[in-house]
Amino acid sequence: MAIAWNAAELAARKEWELRPSDAALDELVTAARATTGDRREFSALSDASRVLPILDAELNTAREELLQGAGIAVLRGLPVAGLSQEEIERMYWLVGGLFGRGLAQNLNGELLGDVIDLSDVQDSARPFQNGGGLIMHRDPIDIVGLLCVRHAKAGGQSRVVSALRIHEEIACDRPDLLEKLYEGFVYHRLDEDRGGTEEFTPWKVPVFARDAAAQMSCFFIPGPINRAARLGFPLDSQAREALGRFVELSGRDDLYFDMTLAPGDLQFLNNRCVLHGRTDYVDHPELGRRRYMLRLWLANSEWPALDARQRFFDDTDHFARRGRLASQSGAA
């Protein structure tokens, strides 16, 4: 069962951070380069555990930490500086395959998302393609990966907080608010995401619920909740207070933990028990020098099944289709 930690406890814990051996990195680069130029889709590439036996063995503790520990695994020092964009993407996909099954992140079938500020060249409702800080949230999948290709000029740290610790804090000082968080909220789906599904979730998505193993799981994405509230599903005073208390705790400086991801650092988060955000940052004006991360979504069928209400779409594979390499013009 995942642990509920505060900032000091996470800082003292060593299990979530790993620097792969030189042999594992050599194996990874060789495997990535062996598929470069192969136009098969990512999902058709060789099984990662077969082509990466050294790295696979080294990641046993990281996989355990992701599910039953702090809910975080960070791999330091992947050799992105010496690889092409395609090699980086394929290397990343292979590492992800050691943690779960990669899924598309939108209806265009993108399997890797470009996290970069494009606000001066395009209009986007996507927070990950606008600059500045990000409020704490989770992504609608078991595991989210973030690989740093370039860091910002200043700032832009990854901020994480234990959702399980937030639950403990509320249970201790405001247990009356937990009822609303267990009940959940209607979510609004953007047109570009929902395809033929309904605009609003036909059910209330609980912030807290138990999975099939009776472990606490959290689902919290504030944007869709707030949009639904504005568009026909208003929140009563207790619901607003419960959400306010949740957000307040997620931003309490003794609970959250800020970490710096340098180029080549890869962060995996268990979305069921860890929320993530981003500190504000100063970026370079040139597009090719801006803070640039690659995002990966992973599902793990070996993890306990979630409460059926804790989902954003009708099924986990809502975006599943033939994926393609993420290639944001000018991002590399």
Protein Blocks (a to p, Z undefined) as FASTA:
>chain_A
ZZdddfklmmmpmklpccddfklmmmmmmmmmmmgoiabdfklmccfklmmmmlmmmmmm
mmmmmmmmnopacdehiafklpcfklmmmmmmmmmmmnmccddfbfnopabdcdddfklm
cccfbfklcgcjdddddddbfbdcdddfbdcfbgjiacdddfklmmmmmmmmmmmlmmmm
mnopcddddfklnmmacfbdfbdcdfbdcdfkopacddddfklmmmmmmnopacdfklmm
mmmmmmmmmmpcklpccddddehiacdddfklpccddddddddfblklgccddddddddf
kbccddfklcfbfbfklmgccddddddehkZZ
